[in-house]
Amino acid sequence: MRGLAANDVQKHRGLGETDVKTLITAMIAAGFSLLPAAHASEQSKTWPASDDAKQFVMDTIVIGMLASPYGTGWTGYEQLHEYFERARDNGVTGHEMTLAAADMSFETLLEQHYHFRAAMAEQPDKYLIVNETRDIEAAHLQGRTAVIWNSQTATILNGDLKKMALLKDMGIKSMILAYNDIFRTGSGQLAAQNGRDIGLTPWGKSVIDEMVRFGILLDLSHTGSKTANDAMDHMDETYPGVPYVYTHSVPAGLYKSAPDATPMGCYRAIPDDEALRAAKSGGYVSPTFTEWMMDGIWPEDISPKQAADMIDYYVKLVGVDHVGIATDDMFSTELVVNFAKANAAMYDDGGYMIDAFDKGATGNGELAKILAAITDDLWARGYTNEDLAKIYGGNKMRVYAQVWEGKPPEQFLEEYPERLRLREEFQRQFFTR
């Protein structure tokens, strides 16, 4: 998206002053603002795609996932700027961004948050911290990056539930209960794979209660099956109608019969029944386009077809209204491998992860480099533009509005077409590429 100042647009388009003021007033009433947009690396491949697909991605709200905390996934501020500039240039509206993972503390969260914000402070006009869904739409219009904070661990509470209110004010929008190992909340997927899934604990229930109280989305990625199902039971029984999600989880059912599948299987994948439960709650599941998480299938670069296969599998399983996209982007495998080796207990997977990298897994299917090609593939399978708009961002927006803002899905779906119409009218008259 390329932004123009309102007076420049008026001159360029030959619009009357009344026309300009009328449309701007409508956009502001809908929650948008006018700011000029910015103009536009790592190991994954850039895939060729049609101009139509590239344009569709540019025109559509796209929400991915950057699950790379500072120091583990990236280290240099310029590195972050280049990544987000590339994302903006290729139509990625925003990202669910991981501030803390594994067993990180509240103090580590603050450090992570500082480095992200310090980097963004160098280019403040290019980032928009999301509080409501309207902020995502505004970022899309302005050509800025929508920042949606995520935590992949509840250990950032430091055992103090009152910190949940502070996390809400910091903008944490979703949280995972357990990452790989056993925690006070329950077990992660690796512990479960090793036969140590203790299930959701009383403390875990208390954490969920506070998340629901403050409108923080329950993310069950990385969570052991018993713990995850216990958590879903608690949500369904105590908070019926409140959705929960899997922000970045590979469908185990797609790869369980792959010719090269290992006996262990990928412990990051989730079984079909969990995806179905998330969809039934009103939530969504987002496959992650990351090679090493695909059991027995480790190409040098994940292909658009493989990414589309995951999307298509989930759509056929849970329906098009409950599928999103994610990448779990890694800037370089070196930092990830070093982190895994330095935290051997947290990655006690018999060498599975390191072996995957040794077999050729490099980066991932970075959205900026692969989504247009995925679009071509999905179009060829019969997916409509409406279907893809839901998958690329619309389904997440509906869930966000429900959890963050307490807005029933039917209200969001009733309001959204008008907001979409205004956005399209705005783009048509005020933006050029």
N, C-alpha and C positions, 0 to 999 in steps of 0.2 A: 504494500500500500504506500502510495506517495501522497503526502498531505500538501494542501495549498491553503494559504491564508484566505479568509472569506472575501476580502477586497480584490485579491488577485483572481479568485474564482469568478467573481462578478464580471471583471474585465474580460477574462478568458472566454466565459460562456455567453456573455451578452445578456445576463439575467438582470431583471429589474430589481431595484432596491427592495421593493415590497416582497418579491419572490424570495430573495435571499433571507430577509428577516423572518419571513413566515416559516421557512424550512428550518432555519437555525433555532427558532423558538420551539418548534415541535421537537427537534432533536434534544435540546436542553431539557425540555419537559420530560422526555423519555429517559433522561439520565446521562446524556452524552455531553462532552465538552470539545472545544476545538483547540488543538495544539498542532504545530507542525511536526511531521514525521521525520525519522532519521533515514539516511541512505545506507545501504550496505556497501590446526583444524584437523580433523584428526585422522583416524585410521580407516574409517568406513568408506565405502565406495559411493560415488555419485552415479545413479542409474538414469539412463536416458528415458524420456517420457514425452508425450505429445504436448503441443502448445495448449491444447484445450484442457488437458489434465493440469498443467502448471497453472493456468488461469483459474480453474475451478478451486484449486487449493488456495490461491491468493484471495479469492472472493469469499471463502468459507471460514468460519471460526474453527480453528484447529487447536486442540489442547493436548499436548503430549506430556511426557514425564522425564525430568532430569534428576535421576536418582544418584547423583554424584556429589557427595559432600566435599567441602573444602578440605584439601590435604589428602583425600582419598581418590577423588575423581579429577580434581583440578587444583592448581596451585597458584597460577598467575592471573592477575586481574585482566590483562590483555587477552589471555586465553578465553576467559569468560565473554569478553566483549566480542571477540571474533565469532564465537559459537552463536551468540544471540543475534548478532548482525546477520549471519548466514541464515539463521532461522527466520528472522523477519523478512529477509529478501526472498525467501521461498514460501512465505505465506503461513508460517507457524505463529499463531496468535499468542499462545502462552504455554506455560509448563507448570505442572505440579513439581515443585522443587524440594528435594530432601535437604533438610537442615541437620538432622542427626539420625544415626542408625545404630544397629547392634546394641551395645550396652553404654552408649554415651550418656554423660551426665548433663544436668542443667547448665553447668559451667561451660561444658563443651558446646552445648546448644548456643549459648551466648557468643562464643567465639566463632562458631559457624555463621551465625546470623550477622555478626560484625563484618566478616570478610565478604559475604555476599553483598551486604548493604554498602560497604566501603567501595567495592568495585562498581556498584550501580551508581553511587554518588559521583563518580567521575563522569558519568553520562546520564544525569538525572532526567533528561527529556526523553530518554529511550526506554524507561521502565515505568510500570504502573503496578503498585502493590494492590492486590485484589482484596476487597472487603465484601463486595456484593457482586452478583452476576453481571450487573450493569457495567461494572468496571472492566469486565472481560470484553464486552461489546465496545466500550469506549477505547480500549487498547487496540482492538481490531480496526476501528475507524481511524485512529490516530497513527497507526503504524508503529505502536510501541509494543513492548513485551509485557504480557500479563503475568505477574508473579504470584503463584499460588503455593504457599508454604505447606510442606508435608514433613512429618516426623515418622521415621521408621522404627521408633522405639518409644515405650512409655517410661523408660528409665530416666528420661529428662525431668520427670517429676521429682526426682530425688526422694521418693517416698512421701511426698507432701501433696495431697489432693488439692489443696488450695491454690497450688501453682497452675491448675487448669484455667482458672480465670485469667491469669497473667498470660498464659499461652494463647488464649482467645484474643486478648488485646494485642499480642504480638503478631497476630494474623495467622496462627497455625490453623489450617483448614481441615487436615486429616491426620490420623495417627494410627500406627500399627502397634499391636499389643506385645508381640514377641518376635524377635529376629533370630532365626536359626537355633539358638540354644534354649535352655530353661531359664525362665525369669519369674519374678514374683507374680506376674500376671498369668503365666501359663507357659506352654512350650512352643518353640518355633519349629519350622518344618524339618530342619536337620535333626534336632533332638527326636522328633516324632519318627523320622526315618530310621533312627537308631534304637527305636523301641522305648523312648523315654518321654512320651506325651502325657503329661500330668493333668491335662485338661485345664479349663478356666478356673482360676482360684477365686476365693472370696475377694481378695484384693483386686483381681482382674475385673470382677463385677463392679466394684466400687469405681474403678477407673472408667469403665464404660458408662456408668451412671453419670459421672461428671462430664464426660464427653457429650452425652446427649443433652445434659443441662445447658452446656455452653455452645451447642451447635457445631461440634467438631465431628467430622465424618469418621466412622469406624472403618478402617482399612484392614482387611484380613489377609493381605499378601504376606508371605513368609511365615504364616501361622500354621502350626501343626493341626492336622485334621480334627482330632478330638477337641483341642482347645478352640479351634474355629467353630466347630459345630456347637460346642457349649456356649460360645459367645453368641452365635445366631439364635440358639434357644432362648438365651437371656433377653436378647433384643426382641424376638417375636412375642415372648410372654409378657415382658415388662413395657416395651415400647412398640406395640403393633403399629405398623404404618411408617415407622422410621427406617429408611433404607440403609444398607451397609454395602460395601463394595470391595472389589479386588482391583487395585490400581495398576498392578503390573504382574500378571501371573499367566504362565503358559498353560494351555489346555493339555493335561496329561492324556486325555482320551485320544488326542490326535496322533501322539507319538508312541503310545504303549506297544504298538505292534510293528514299529519301524524295524527294518531288517537288521540294523546295527544297534538296536536298543540294548542298553546294558541291564544286567539283573537288578542293579540298584535303582535305575530310573533317575530322572532329574528330580531332586527333592524340592525344587522350587516350583514345580508344576502342581496344579490343583485338579482333583477329580471332578467329574462332571456334576456330581450331586451337589458339591459346594457352589459351583457356578449357578446351578439352577436355583438354589436357595437365595443367593444374592439377588438374582433377577426377580424372584417371587417377592422379595422385600421391597422391590421398586428400585433397587440399585443397579450397578453395572459391573461388568468384568472387562478388563483391558488386557489383551495379550501384549507381551513385551517382545520386541524384535531384537533379541539378544542371542547370539549363536550358542554360547556355552550352556544356556538353559534348555536347549532343545536336545533331549537325550539321544545320543548316538548319531546326531546329524550336525556336524561341525564344519560348515563350509568356511572358506576364507572370508566371505561376506555373505550374510543372509540375503536372499534374493527377494525381489518384490513378490514373486509367486509364493514363496514360503510364508512371507508376512500376510499375504492375502489369504493363504490357506488357513492361518490361525483365526483371522477375522471371520472368514466364511464358516469355519467350524463352530465358533461361538454363536454366530447369527443363527445357524441351523439348530443349535442346541437351545438357546435361551430367547431368541427373537431379536430383531433389529433394534428394538427400543432399549436394549440392555447391554449394548456392546460399545466399548470405547477403544482408544489406542494408547500405547505407551512405547517407550524405547528403552528405558533404564540406561540412558546414554553413559558411555564411558569415553573420556577424552583420550585415554591411552591405557593399554592393558598393564603397563609397567607398574603404575601406582597401585592398581587393583591387586595384582599378584603380590606385590610387596606387602600390602595391607593384610592379605589373606595369610601370608606366611608369618607375619608378625603377630597375628591373632589366631594361631593355630587351633586353639580350643574352640573358637567361634566357628571355624571352618573345618572341623574334624570330619571330613567327608571321604576319607580314604584316598585323597588325592584327586577326587572327581573334578573339582574346579580347575586346578592347575593342569591336569591331564587334558581337559578340554582346550585350554589355551595352547598347550603343546601340540595338539592335533590341528591347530589352525584357526581357532576362534580369535578374532582380533578385536574389533570394536563392536559395532552393532548396526542395526538399520536406522541410522540417524534420520529423523523425520524430514529435515531439510533436504536430504539427499535421496530419499527413497519414496516419499509419500505420493508424489505425482505419478511415479511408475506403478505404485500400488493402485492408484486411482484408475489408471488404464486397465490394469488386470481385473479389478472389480467391475468396471463398466462392461468388460468382455463377458463377465459371468452373469450379467443382467441386473446389476445393482443400479438404482436410479440416483439422481443427484440428491433427492430427498433422503434416501437411505444413507448416503455417504455423509451428508450434513449432520445427521443424527450421530453416526459412528465417530466422526472426527471431532465433534464438540457438543452437539445438541443434547445428547443423552447425559453427559456430565453436567451441563448447565441446568437441566431439569432437576437432577439430584442435588446439586449445589443450592439451588433456590429453595428446595424443600428443607434441607438440613441447616443451612446457614441462616436463612431468612424466615423459616417456618411457613413457606408458601406451598400450599397443596399443589400436587402435580397438575391437576386440572386448571388451577388458576394460572400457573406458569404457561401451560399450553394454550390457554385462552388469550393471554397477553402477548405471547411471543410472536405470533404472526404480524401483529401491528408493529411491534418493535422491529421485526425483520423487514417489513415494508418500508418503514422509515429509514432503516439502515441502507437498504438497497437504493432508495431514492436519493439519499445523501451521497452514496458512492457514485451513483450515476451522474449527479450534477456537480459534485465538488471535488472529485478525485480523478487524477489521470495516472497512468502507469508509464 
